[in-house]
């Protein structure tokens, strides 16, 4: 029996892996005539200057938030035009915090997401060893189906 998904969440971070996840989410959303939520989680701990321990001030955080919001809104409009989505079929969201916690413990239950799509890459190998990947955490902790969109050599170009 095939499942029909009503609310699809794709978490993006600007990496090639999240680009692949977004393309996959578009396909799943179309096939299921679902609603697509695109989420960008800004982790303030990773937004320090080059990891030098220099924290960002409020003005810098506000600028980063505004830039991300503008990018997400532009992306939403492009998806509506290119793929023929209805305007109420796609929403974009920005949250602050640890992406692992925000995705699985806050966003998914709040919006009754029944499918989460994440990219298989994003952080460096060393960062994944130290902190664990977001994709790995989401697949273990989510209370709904999770699809890990794998990058291939072809779609990384």
Residue pairs with C-beta under 8 A, 6 or more apart in sequence:
3 145
4 32
4 34
5 28
5 32
5 34
5 114
5 115
5 145
6 32
6 34
6 35
6 112
6 114
7 34
7 35
7 37
7 111
7 112
7 113
7 114
7 115
8 25
8 28
8 29
8 32
8 34
8 35
8 36
8 37
8 113
8 114
8 115
8 116
8 117
9 25
9 36
9 37
9 39
9 103
9 107
9 108
9 111
9 113
9 115
9 116
9 117
10 18
10 21
10 22
10 24
10 25
10 36
10 37
10 38
10 39
10 116
10 117
10 118
11 18
11 21
11 39
11 40
11 41
11 99
11 103
11 116
11 117
11 118
11 134
11 138
12 18
12 19
12 21
12 22
12 38
12 39
12 40
12 119
13 40
13 41
13 99
13 119
13 122
13 134
15 119
15 121
15 122
16 119
16 121
16 151
16 155
16 156
17 119
17 120
17 121
17 122
17 135
17 149
17 151
18 118
18 119
18 122
19 119
19 155
20 119
20 120
20 149
20 150
20 151
20 152
20 155
21 117
21 118
21 119
21 149
22 38
23 149
23 155
24 117
24 147
24 149
25 36
25 38
25 117
25 149
26 36
26 79
26 83
28 34
28 115
28 117
28 147
29 35
29 36
29 85
29 89
29 90
30 83
34 89
34 115
35 88
35 89
35 90
35 91
36 79
36 85
36 89
36 90
36 91
37 90
37 91
37 92
37 93
37 107
37 111
37 113
38 72
38 75
38 76
38 90
38 91
38 92
38 93
39 92
39 93
39 94
39 95
39 102
39 103
39 107
40 68
40 72
40 92
40 93
40 94
40 95
41 94
41 95
41 96
41 97
41 98
41 99
41 102
41 103
42 64
42 65
42 68
42 94
42 95
42 96
43 96
43 97
43 98
43 99
44 56
44 61
44 96
44 97
45 98
47 56
47 61
47 64
48 54
48 55
48 56
49 56
56 64
65 94
68 94
69 92
69 94
72 92
72 93
72 94
73 92
75 92
76 90
76 91
76 92
79 85
79 90
80 86
80 87
80 89
80 90
93 107
95 102
95 106
95 107
96 102
97 106
99 134
100 132
100 134
100 137
100 138
100 141
103 116
103 118
103 134
103 138
103 142
104 137
104 138
104 141
104 142
104 143
105 141
107 113
108 116
108 142
108 143
108 144
109 143
113 144
114 144
114 145
115 144
115 145
115 146
115 147
116 138
116 142
116 144
116 145
116 146
116 147
117 146
117 147
117 148
117 149
118 134
118 135
118 138
118 139
118 146
118 147
118 148
118 149
119 135
119 148
119 149
119 151
120 135
120 148
120 149
120 150
120 151
121 151
122 133
122 134
122 135
123 131
123 133
123 134
128 136
135 148
138 146
139 146
139 148
